[in-house]
Amino acid sequence: MTYPETVAFDWLIDNKIEFQTQVKINSYYVDFLINNTIVEIDGEYWHQLNNEKDKIRDLEISALGYNIFRIRSKEKRNSFR
């Protein structure tokens, strides 16, 4: 896990939110799965703004009935503290 993912993981644990991590959906692994909601922590290196691969991935996964929330690690790191 990256540092931002670890911060999110710890926040979910501290707040007693049930979740799964690194769940495979289609050919993708998601950061966090909470019921039918996926939370993706987007690091600066792998997930640049307007990433076409992320858009395609989100469309495929949301077509299966999942809600997807992306949190940019640079902008939201302190949200979990």
C-alpha positions, 0 to 999 in steps of 0.5 A, a space after each residue: 500500500 502507498 502512504 496515502 492508501 495506508 492513511 485511508 486504511 487506518 481512517 477506515 479502521 479507526 472509524 469502524 467502517 467495514 471494507 475490503 481492500 484490493 478486491 478484483 472486479 473484472 480485470 481490475 483491483 480496487 483500493 477499497 470496497 465498501 458495500 457497492 462503493 469503491 474508493 480509489 486513492 489516486 497518487 500523483 505518479 500513477 494517476 494524473 489528472 484526466 487519465 484516460 485509462 482511469 475513465 475507461 476503468 471507471 465506466 466498466 466498473 460502474 456499469 456493474 453497479 458500483 459507485 466510484 469515488 476518487 480521492 487525489 492523494 495530494 489534495 486530500 491527504 489531510 482529509 483522513 486525519 
